[in-house]
Amino acid sequence: MTPAFDTVAVPRTVYRIGRPPDVWAWPPWSAIRTGASGNRWDDPLGRYRVLYTSHTRLGALLETLAPLQPDPALPTVYEAITENDPDDPATIPPGILTPRWRDRRVVGEGVTDGVSEPLVAVAGPGSLARIEPLARDMGIADLDAEAMRLTRRRAFTQQVSRVVFLGRQPVTRRAYAGIFSLSFYDADIRNYALFERRGRSDPVSHLSRERIDVADADFVEACRRRGLTPA
């Protein structure tokens, strides 16, 4: 008998860092990537899109800023630079977040009134049992909740996304709305990846949109945790 996925309900309110004017728009098809260049729960075949959200405003900022966290070795490299080419701009020290990053993004708050089905909690015991054969086939041993959270193998997590996307609930036979997972970067961040479904309304309705001020308390805290200095 095939193990049943563990599920959770999507929260009423979610947050996302995106580009104006519509922070809740699906990413354009031209931006969809597969494999290592794609995002964690993207479709490996590029046939459906995923909207990434978080349970708090701070969580959304922490998740979005994580790839910009400086490598600990970078300060040593930077100190070794004695001069720049006169035709090139000055080298920006590692960990400096320029105003351009903030100027091109907003914090969106939305209500998940377009989500009626549950999300699959991929680190739940039933879900792990369902995913384990896929993990074994892809050379991943000892799959548990922490290993599920920490794996960097996009080829694997994207295949998990497709398994969930194609899965059906045991009784209703309805599709799942997406994936619930704890952040790779911080175990206290709860993330919700919402699937695009043909013929269904957008999953999140707009509530508010804010520009990111350099003195914004959540932004300052997110930068502190990520080792970044806003300019």
N, C-alpha and C positions, 0 to 999 in steps of 0.2 A: 504494500500500500504506500502511495506517495505521501510523504510528510506534508502537513499543512503549514503554510506560512503563518508566522506570528504577525499580528496587525495592530495598528494604533490609529486613532482618529486624528485627522489634521487639526491643529489649533485654529481657533476662530480668526486670530490675527497673526500675520507673519510680516517679516521685514526683508528687504532686498536692497542691495546697492546696485544701481544701474545708471544708464545714461538717459538724460532727458530727451524728449518730453515724456515719453511713456515708459516708466521704469518696469512696468508689468508686461510689456510686449514680449512675445516669444523672440528668441534670438534669430536674426535673419539666416536663411538657409546658406547664404554665402559665408557665414562665420562658423558653420558646423564643421567640426573636425572629428576624426576617428583615431583610435590607437593612442599612442603616448601624447599626442598633441591635443587630444580631446579632454573634456572634463570627466570627473569621476564616474558619473552615472549616465553619460551620454550613450546613445544607441551606437553600437559598433558598426552597424550598417548604414547609419545616417538617415534613417527613414522616419524617425519621430524626434521631436525636440523636447528639451527638459528645462523647466524653470526652477532655478535654485533659490531657496528661501531659508530663512533662519527664524528661531523663535523669539529673538530679541534684537533690538537695534544694535546693541554692542556686539552680539553674536555675528550679525551680518557684516559689520565692519571688521571684526577679527578675522572672519573667513576670507573676506576680499583682500585684506592687507597681507595675509599669510605668505603669498608667493613673493612679496616684496621684502620680506624679512632678510636682513643682510647676513651673508655668510661670515662666520667668526674670523675667517682668514682674510677677509677683504681689507680691514684696517692696515694690516701689515703691507699688503700690496699697494694700497694707496700711499702710504708713507714713503714707499720706494720711488714714487713718481717725483722727479725733481723739477721738471718743467713740461709745459705743453707746447705743441706745435703752435706757432703764432697765428696760424690760420684756423685753428680749432678753438672752440670754447673751452673755458677752464673745466677741469675734471671735477665732477660733483662728488663729494665724499660719500662713502657708503652709508646707507641708512638715512639719507636726507630725502624727505618726501616733498617734492616741489608743489607750489600752488596749482600747477596745471592738473595734477591728479585730482584734486578736490573740485576744480572748476569744471571738470568734464563728467562729474558724477553727482548723483543725488541719493538720499536715503528715502526709500519708499515704504510706506505702511499700507497694508492691504488686508481685506477681509476675504476669507476663502469660501465665499458663497457659491462658487462654481464647483466645489469639491463635495461630492455626495458619498463617495466610496472610501474605504479605509486605505491607509498606506501600509506597505510591508515593512516591518521592522527587521532588517536583514541580519541583525545580531541576536535575534531571539533564538531559543533552542530549536524550535520547529523549523525556522527559516534556515538555520545552519545545517540541519539534517537534510533539508531540501537542496541546499547549495553544495554540500560536501562532495558529491560525485563530480560536479563541475570543477571544484577546486582540485580534486585528486587528478583529474584528467589534465589539468593545467600545471601540475607539479607543485601544488601548494599543500603541504602536510600540516597536520595538527591545527586545523581551522577551528578557532573559537571566537568569542565575541571580541576580544581585544585584538586578535589577529585580523579579524574582519575590519575593524576600525583602522588599523595601522597599515594595512597593505598599500603599497604604492603601485601595485601592478594594475595599470589602467586597463590592460587587455582583459584582465579577470573581472574587475568591477563593472566594466561595460558589458561583459557577457552576463553578469548577474542582473544588470538592468534589463537586458532583453528577456531573460527568463521571467522576471517579475512582470514585465510589460505584457508578455504572452500568457501569463498565468491567469487562472480564474478562481474565484471564491468557491469554496466547497458546496454551499447550498444554493446560492443565487446564480452562480456561474457568471457573475459580472466581473469585469476587469478591475484591477486595482488602480488607485489614483496616482500612485508613485511610490517613493521609497523614503522611509525614515531612517536616519543614521546619526550617530555621534560624529562630530568632526574629527578628521584625521589629526588636526592641529591641537585641539583642545577638547577633552572628553566632556566638559561641561556645556559645550555648544550643541544644541539639538537642531539638526538640519532636515529640511523637507524638500525632496526633489520631485516636482510634479510633472507628470507625463502629459504630452499633447495627445489628445484623442480626436480622431476625425469625426466631425459632426457634432462636437460638444462645445459648449461655451467656454470662454476663457476661465481659468480656475480662480483667479484673484481679481477682485474689484478694488479700484483705487480708493484709498481713504485720505492719504496725505503724502506730500512730497516736499522734502526739505533739502536745501543746499547744505553742504558740509562746511561749517565755519571752522577756522583754525583753532578756535577756543572751545568748540563743542566738547562737552565732558566725555561723551562716549568715544569720540574720535581721539581725544587726548589719551584716554585710557587704552584704547586699541593700539595706538602708536607705541605707548610705553611697553605694553606686553610684547609687541613685535620688534622692539629695539629700533624703532624708527623715530626720526626727529622731523616734525612738520616745519616747513619753511614758510 
